[in-house]
Amino acid sequence: MQFSVLKYFAQASFLSCLLWSCDTPENSKREYTYFGGEIVNPNTNYVILSKGYDYRDTILLDKNNRFLHKIENLENGLYSFRHNPENQVVLLEKGDSILIRLNTLEFDESLVFTGDGAGKNNFLIEMFIQNEMERQKLKRTGLQFSPSYFKKDQDSLLRYKLKRFEKLTNKYELSDLAKKLTQASFILDYYTRHELYYHGRYGIGGLDATRDLPESFFDYRVSINLNDDELKRLYAYNRYLNYYFTNSSLANYSNELSQYRGEVGSIIHKLNLIDSLVDHPYIKNSLLRRATTNFLLESQNNPDSDKILKHYLSVSSNKRSQRELRKLTRSISKLRPNHIIPDQELITSKGEVVKLSSLFNKPITALYFWSMESKDHYVRAHKKAEYLKTLYPGIDFIAVNTDDEQTKNWLKTIKRHHYNLNYEYEFKYPKCSSEELVIHYRNKVILVDNEGKIINAKANLFASIFEKQLMQYTQLASLEN
């Protein structure tokens, strides 16, 4: 696969006087480290550079949407840079002078690095994109492959990336840390696809792995350090750990049914497994939080959610995450079927403030949500809603924008696309409203009746089952009336 973002290199030279042409060991002798760049089609006027809770800087863009940040006494390692709502990682080492250029319309695909330290970071983003494509391909077709064909296919991909890595290290004199992280970026994803293949093919209700998989299939697991501080912010590492603990907990859980029963028992077992095998506080708390959050979002009742939250609190040491998951649990509990939806303040296209409860004029109202930061999504979402309106005239489809402090741009957008202004609103308090309504994925739809009672708070606008659900809810509403 060709690295398509190379075309942006020539356009990222506006600060070239600060930069060298390639990675070099002379970097480490410099007193300062520089991180700068240009954001095309910015969503905000700033970029956030952070390293967990240890380091965080908000860097403002100038009038040309460019920035330059000088860092003294840099701690080498992976940093996260965020330009809402997207984020990516950058490997910074003392003396680097790195520029980025990206277009928010294609965040990862357009991201390119130039300057000292660029080589290792362009390799990381290339692997990130390739790994993502290969996982999606595996999910679409690869789970049908026999174990021998799967292994042959994955080994071929690995050999190609090892050659790319060899070219990288021949061209640049990388530090031991840079070599470790760049190599881990594709080796760990190779392992992740093994875990994904196993889970999709042999998970609960799947084929019998003991008769199908070779004994050596998981040999790589013994080489993984579950407490690697240098890898803790690498996407490939965290993704691998999540799949690993999912599969390991299922395997162990199946042998301990007397102690752990049902869905609640399964997630408790997973949390215990993470707690027993991971000592690194950051890694442990991240894994515990993710597993618990996923359960809470899918849980069908409050008692189960309360049990899992209680157990999570007993093994987690991150006070901030504990507060956030307590809040999430409370919000989810208010969105159960037959509960009245939490009333939110909305802004109309005329600038008026109205209550959400004032919009429920038909037997069923479908609330769907969108952001200007994802054009492909909001165009598709509005088209799907318009199509469904023709099929279900008894349902109002209301679009709610979730962007913060973007009223002018929101109005321009809905008028430019000629959307029906009577069905377009934005949250007056986006952050608070999004948290209360638990808008955690873009395709979410909340269905309510004309009294504001929740019918379904977890519908998916693009799910294959969604139209069937609408038909069932419409029939029930007609019977009740």
C-alpha positions in Angstrom: 0.0 0.0 0.0 1.4 3.4 -1.0 1.4 6.0 1.8 -1.0 8.5 0.2 -0.2 11.5 2.4 3.2 12.0 0.9 1.6 14.6 -1.4 1.4 16.9 1.6 5.1 17.1 2.3 5.8 20.0 0.0 3.1 22.1 1.7 4.4 21.7 5.3 7.7 23.7 4.9 6.6 27.1 6.3 8.8 26.6 9.4 11.6 24.8 7.7 14.3 27.1 9.0 13.8 25.4 12.4 14.0 21.9 11.1 16.6 19.5 9.8 16.1 17.1 6.9 16.0 13.8 8.7 16.2 12.0 12.1 19.7 12.3 13.5 21.5 11.5 16.8 22.5 15.1 17.0 18.9 15.9 18.0 19.5 14.8 21.6 22.2 17.5 22.0 19.7 20.3 21.5 18.3 22.0 24.5 14.7 22.3 23.3 12.2 20.2 21.4 9.7 21.8 18.9 6.3 20.6 17.9 4.3 22.7 15.3 2.2 22.5 12.2 -0.7 23.5 10.2 -4.4 22.5 10.5 -6.4 22.7 7.3 -10.2 23.2 7.9 -9.7 23.5 11.7 -12.6 22.7 14.0 -11.2 24.8 16.9 -8.5 27.4 17.3 -6.2 25.2 19.3 -4.4 21.9 19.5 -3.8 20.0 22.8 -0.6 18.1 23.4 -0.6 15.8 26.4 1.1 12.8 28.0 -1.6 11.4 30.2 -1.9 13.4 33.5 1.8 14.2 33.5 1.9 16.8 30.9 -0.8 18.9 29.1 -0.5 22.0 26.9 -3.1 23.9 24.9 -1.4 25.4 21.8 -3.3 28.2 20.0 -3.4 28.4 16.2 -2.5 31.7 14.6 -4.5 33.5 11.9 -3.1 31.1 9.3 -4.1 28.1 11.3 -0.5 27.3 12.2 1.2 26.7 15.5 4.7 26.2 17.0 5.3 24.9 20.5 8.7 24.9 22.3 9.3 22.3 25.0 12.0 22.4 27.5 13.2 19.3 29.4 11.1 17.0 27.4 10.4 13.5 28.7 10.9 11.1 25.7 7.9 9.0 24.7 4.5 8.9 23.1 2.4 12.0 23.3 -1.2 12.6 22.3 -2.2 15.6 20.2 -5.8 16.4 19.9 -7.8 18.7 17.6 -11.4 18.1 18.5 -12.9 15.6 18.1 -9.9 13.6 16.7 -6.6 12.7 18.2 -3.5 10.8 17.3 -0.1 10.1 18.8 3.3 11.5 18.2 6.6 10.1 19.3 8.7 13.0 20.7 12.3 12.7 21.8 14.6 15.4 23.1 15.8 17.7 20.3 13.1 16.7 17.8 11.8 19.5 15.6 8.5 18.1 14.2 5.9 19.7 12.0 2.5 18.1 11.3 0.1 19.0 8.5 -3.4 17.6 8.4 -6.8 18.2 7.0 -9.7 17.6 9.5 -11.8 16.2 6.7 -9.5 13.2 6.5 -7.7 13.4 9.8 -5.5 10.2 9.8 -5.2 9.8 6.1 -4.0 13.4 5.5 -1.6 13.5 8.6 2.0 14.0 7.6 5.1 14.8 9.6 8.2 16.7 8.4 11.5 17.7 10.2 13.7 16.0 12.6 11.8 13.1 14.1 9.5 12.8 11.1 10.6 9.4 9.8 9.6 7.5 12.9 6.2 9.3 13.1 5.3 8.9 9.4 6.1 5.2 9.9 3.7 5.0 13.0 0.8 6.7 11.1 1.4 4.5 8.1 1.2 1.4 10.3 -1.9 2.8 12.1 -3.8 3.2 8.8 -2.7 -0.2 7.4 -3.5 -2.0 10.6 -6.9 -0.5 10.7 -7.6 -1.6 7.1 -6.3 -5.1 7.7 -8.5 -5.5 10.8 -11.6 -4.4 8.9 -10.8 -6.8 6.1 -10.4 -9.6 8.5 -13.7 -8.9 10.1 -15.4 -8.8 6.7 -14.0 -12.0 5.1 -11.0 -13.4 7.1 -13.0 -15.2 9.8 -14.0 -17.7 7.1 -10.4 -18.7 6.5 -9.1 -22.0 7.9 -6.4 -21.5 10.6 -3.7 -22.6 8.2 -4.8 -20.1 5.5 -5.2 -17.4 8.1 -1.7 -18.0 9.4 -0.2 -17.9 5.9 -2.0 -14.7 5.1 -1.0 -12.9 8.3 2.6 -14.0 8.0 2.8 -12.6 4.5 1.6 -9.2 5.9 4.1 -9.3 8.7 7.0 -10.0 6.3 6.1 -7.0 4.3 6.0 -4.7 7.3 9.3 -6.1 8.6 10.9 -5.1 5.3 9.4 -1.6 5.7 10.8 -1.5 9.2 14.2 -2.5 7.9 14.1 0.3 5.4 13.2 2.7 8.2 16.1 1.7 10.4 18.6 1.8 7.5 17.5 5.3 6.5 17.4 6.8 10.0 19.5 6.2 13.1 16.8 5.6 15.6 17.0 5.5 19.3 16.3 2.2 21.1 12.9 3.7 22.2 12.0 4.7 18.7 12.9 1.2 17.4 10.9 -0.5 20.1 7.8 1.6 19.5 7.8 1.5 15.7 8.3 -2.2 15.6 5.6 -2.8 18.3 3.2 -0.7 16.2 2.9 -3.6 13.6 4.0 -6.6 15.6 1.3 -6.1 18.2 -1.4 -5.6 15.6 -0.3 -8.9 14.0 -0.9 -10.5 17.4 -4.2 -8.6 17.8 -5.5 -10.1 14.5 -4.8 -13.6 16.0 -6.9 -12.7 19.0 -9.6 -11.2 16.8 -9.7 -14.3 14.6 -10.0 -16.5 17.6 -12.7 -14.5 19.1 -14.8 -14.2 16.0 -14.4 -17.9 15.0 -14.2 -19.7 18.3 -15.9 -17.3 20.9 -19.0 -18.3 22.8 -21.1 -20.4 20.5 -18.4 -20.7 17.8 -16.4 -23.6 16.5 -14.4 -25.9 18.7 -10.9 -24.4 18.9 -9.4 -27.5 20.5 -10.0 -29.6 17.4 -9.1 -26.8 14.9 -6.2 -24.6 16.1 -2.6 -25.8 16.4 -1.2 -25.8 19.9 1.3 -23.1 18.9 -1.4 -20.6 17.9 -1.0 -18.5 21.0 2.8 -19.0 21.6 3.4 -15.2 21.1 1.5 -14.5 24.3 4.4 -15.4 26.5 6.5 -12.6 24.9 4.0 -9.8 25.8 4.8 -7.6 28.8 1.4 -6.7 30.3 3.0 -3.8 32.3 5.1 -2.0 29.6 5.4 1.6 30.6 6.9 2.7 27.3 4.1 1.1 25.3 1.2 2.3 27.5 0.0 5.0 25.0 0.6 3.1 21.8 -2.8 2.2 20.2 -1.6 -1.2 19.0 -0.6 -2.1 22.6 -3.9 -1.1 24.2 -5.9 -2.7 21.4 -4.0 -6.0 21.9 -4.5 -6.0 25.6 -8.2 -5.4 25.3 -8.6 -8.4 22.9 -6.3 -10.5 24.9 -8.2 -10.1 28.2 -11.5 -10.6 26.4 -10.3 -14.0 25.1 -8.5 -15.0 28.2 -11.4 -14.2 30.4 -13.8 -16.2 28.2 -11.4 -19.2 28.2 -11.0 -19.2 32.0 -14.6 -18.3 32.6 -15.8 -21.4 30.7 -13.8 -23.5 33.2 -15.2 -21.8 36.3 -18.9 -21.7 35.6 -19.7 -22.7 39.2 -18.2 -19.5 40.5 -19.1 -17.0 37.7 -22.5 -17.3 36.1 -24.2 -15.2 33.4 -23.1 -11.9 31.8 -22.5 -10.2 35.2 -20.3 -13.1 36.3 -18.4 -13.0 33.1 -17.5 -9.3 33.3 -16.6 -9.7 37.0 -14.3 -12.5 36.1 -12.7 -10.3 33.4 -12.1 -7.4 35.9 -10.6 -9.8 38.4 -8.3 -11.2 35.7 -7.0 -7.7 34.8 -6.6 -6.9 38.4 -4.5 -10.0 39.1 -2.3 -9.9 36.0 -1.6 -6.1 35.5 0.4 -4.1 38.1 1.0 -0.9 36.2 -1.6 1.6 37.5 -2.2 3.4 34.2 -2.5 0.3 32.2 -4.6 -1.5 34.8 -7.0 1.4 35.2 -7.4 1.9 31.5 -8.3 -1.7 30.9 -10.7 -1.8 33.9 -12.4 1.4 32.8 -12.9 0.2 29.2 -14.3 -3.1 30.2 -16.7 -1.6 32.7 -17.8 1.2 30.3 -18.6 -1.3 27.6 -20.7 -3.3 29.9 -22.6 -0.3 31.3 -23.4 1.0 27.8 -24.9 -2.4 26.9 -26.5 -3.4 30.2 -30.3 -3.8 30.1 -31.1 -3.1 33.7 -30.0 -1.1 36.7 -29.3 -3.9 39.2 -26.7 -5.5 36.9 -25.1 -2.1 36.2 -24.9 -1.4 39.9 -23.2 -4.7 40.6 -20.6 -4.2 37.9 -20.0 -0.6 39.0 -19.5 -1.7 42.6 -17.0 -4.3 41.6 -15.2 -1.9 39.3 -14.8 0.6 42.2 -13.3 -2.1 44.4 -10.5 -2.8 41.9 -9.9 0.6 40.3 -7.5 3.2 41.9 -8.3 6.0 39.5 -10.5 8.5 41.3 -11.3 10.5 38.2 -12.5 7.5 36.3 -14.5 6.3 39.3 -16.3 9.6 39.4 -17.0 9.5 35.6 -18.3 6.0 35.7 -20.6 6.8 38.7 -22.0 9.6 36.6 -22.3 7.4 33.5 -24.2 4.8 35.5 -26.7 7.4 36.8 -27.2 8.8 33.4 -27.9 5.4 31.9 -30.3 4.5 34.7 -32.5 7.5 33.6 -32.7 6.3 30.0 -34.4 3.0 30.6 -37.7 2.3 28.7 -40.7 4.0 30.2 -38.6 6.6 32.0 -39.3 10.2 31.0 -36.4 11.5 28.9 -34.3 14.1 30.7 -35.5 17.5 29.5 -32.8 19.5 27.6 -32.7 23.0 26.4 -32.4 23.4 22.6 -31.9 26.3 20.2 -34.1 26.6 17.2 -33.0 27.8 13.8 -34.7 31.1 14.7 -32.5 31.5 17.8 -35.2 30.6 20.2 -34.6 28.5 23.3 -37.1 25.6 23.7 -37.4 22.5 25.9 -36.9 19.1 24.4 -40.3 18.0 25.9 -42.1 20.5 23.7 -41.2 18.6 20.5 -43.1 15.4 21.1 -46.1 16.0 18.9 -46.5 12.6 17.3 -47.0 9.1 18.7 -43.3 8.5 18.2 -40.3 11.0 17.9 -36.9 9.8 16.8 -34.0 12.0 18.0 -30.8 11.6 16.1 -27.6 13.5 16.6 -24.8 14.9 14.5 -21.7 17.1 14.5 -20.2 19.3 11.8 -16.9 17.6 12.5 -18.1 14.6 10.6 -19.6 15.6 7.3 -20.0 12.1 5.8 -22.0 11.1 8.8 -24.4 14.0 9.0 -25.1 13.9 5.3 -25.9 10.2 5.4 -27.9 10.6 8.6 -30.1 13.3 7.2 -30.7 11.3 4.0 -31.6 8.2 6.0 -34.0 10.3 8.2 -35.7 11.8 5.1 -36.1 8.4 3.6 -37.6 7.0 6.8 -40.0 10.0 7.1 -41.7 8.8 3.8 -42.1 5.3 5.2 -43.3 6.3 8.7 -45.3 9.5 8.6 -46.4 8.9 12.2 -42.8 9.4 13.4 -41.1 12.8 13.7 -37.4 12.6 12.9 -35.6 15.5 14.7 -31.9 16.3 14.2 -29.9 17.6 17.1 -26.5 19.2 16.6 -24.0 18.5 19.4 -21.3 21.0 18.6 -20.2 23.5 21.2 -20.2 27.3 20.4 -20.9 26.7 16.7 -24.3 28.2 16.2 -23.4 30.4 13.2 -21.7 27.5 11.4 -24.6 25.2 12.3 -27.1 27.6 10.8 -24.9 28.0 7.6 -24.7 24.2 7.4 -28.4 23.4 7.7 -29.3 26.2 5.3 -26.6 25.3 2.7 -27.9 21.7 2.7 -31.6 22.9 2.5 -32.6 20.8 5.5 -36.1 21.3 6.9 -35.5 24.0 9.6 -38.5 22.9 11.6 -36.7 19.7 12.5 -33.3 21.1 13.1 -32.1 22.0 16.6 -28.8 22.3 18.6 -28.1 21.7 22.3 -27.8 24.9 24.3 -25.4 23.1 26.6 -23.8 20.4 24.4 -21.4 18.8 26.9 -24.0 18.5 29.6 -26.8 17.3 27.3 -24.6 14.8 25.6 -23.5 13.3 28.9 -27.1 13.2 30.3 -28.4 11.5 27.1 -25.3 9.3 26.8 -24.5 10.2 23.2 -21.4 8.0 22.9 -21.7 7.0 19.3 -22.6 8.9 16.2 -25.5 6.7 14.9 -27.4 6.8 18.2 -31.2 7.4 18.0 -33.5 7.9 21.0 -37.1 7.0 20.5 -39.8 8.5 22.7 -43.6 8.6 22.7 -45.7 11.8 22.8 -45.4 12.0 26.6 -41.7 11.9 26.5 -41.5 8.3 27.7 -38.5 6.5 26.4 -39.2 3.6 24.0 -35.6 2.8 23.0 -32.6 4.8 24.0 -30.1 2.6 22.2 -31.4 2.5 18.6 -28.9 2.8 15.8 -29.9 4.8 12.7 -27.9 2.6 10.3 -28.5 -0.8 11.9 -30.2 -3.4 9.7 -32.8 -4.0 12.5 -33.7 -0.3 12.9 -36.5 -0.3 10.3 -38.0 -3.4 11.8 -38.0 -1.8 15.2 -39.8 1.3 13.8 -42.4 -0.9 12.3 -43.0 -2.7 15.6 -43.1 0.5 17.7 -45.5 2.1 15.2 -47.9 -0.9 15.3 -47.8 -0.9 19.1 -48.5 2.9 19.2 -51.5 2.5 16.9 -52.9 -0.3 19.1 -52.6 1.8 22.2 -54.4 4.7 20.5 
